[in-house]
Amino acid sequence: MRQLHQDYWNFRGSFKIARIVDIGTHMSLVRRGNGRFLALDSYELDDDDRARLLELTDNGRLVDAILNVHPFHTLHCPALADTLPGVRLIGTRRHLAQLPGLNWDERVIEDASTQAEFADDLSFSIPAGVDFISDDEKVHVASVLVRHRASGIVHVDDTINVLAPPELLSAILPEQKLRFHPMLAKALEQRSGAADDYARWAESLSREWSDTPFVCAAHSTVRELPPGGWQAEILAALDDVESTLAKHRAAHG
């Protein structure tokens, strides 16, 4: 567990592909203005992190809800629900379909009405122009991005990644950078204007969340940003996918 702000904690965990390659995963805990807490995403915490989470939250009694914000991040939902029994459990519509045995709230996090319940403490954003739940289960481009208002910290799964060089090569390779998901081409909606909608979303996000100090990304790391870094790196990331967007425009008009 790493505390990034007096009201924000990020938990890093392990997630292995084919039980070999560890790409990591995460969850965050935020303190609300009323002193209570929200969990962002689910992870099966180790004993030390579980103890620290429960100590912070009066054995879980101060947690109002668990917000699962990526439709394809479902593996650890039962574990956190067991750690925080009785806490309101909110997911996407895919969570409800994939794990019907859990006590899901009927309201889903991708809906604006659900997000409005937490608007005093959190800002939300969903990328435009892409399928929120792709038919191809390997395409995890879209999610609900969350920004904690009090700290300005962004919690994101897959939609934005932190490109970080291996530790042994960090001295000679470029520093960490924000990048959009590499499977964007497969996620763009098959219609005219989808590429432009995505670009406008990214440009707007770069401005609206411009003073973001940290980005907590699921499968990479926590990125500490310099002043102005969020806007600069999001726009640079958009430039990096311009060829993808251009090919989509050429194919769909």
Secondary structure, DSSP 8 states (H G I E B T S, - for coil): -EEEETTEEEEEE--EETTTEE--EEEEEEE-TTS-EEEES-----HHHHHHHHHHTTTTTTEEEEE---TT--TTHHHHHHHSTTSEEE--HHHHHH-TTS-B-SS-TTSHHHHHTTTTTEEEE--SSB-SS-SSTT------EEEETTT--EEESSSEEEE---GGGTTTS---EEEE-TTHHHHB-SSTTHHHHHHHHHHHHHHHTTT--EEEETTS-EEE--TTHHHHHHHHHHHHTHHHHHHHHHHH-
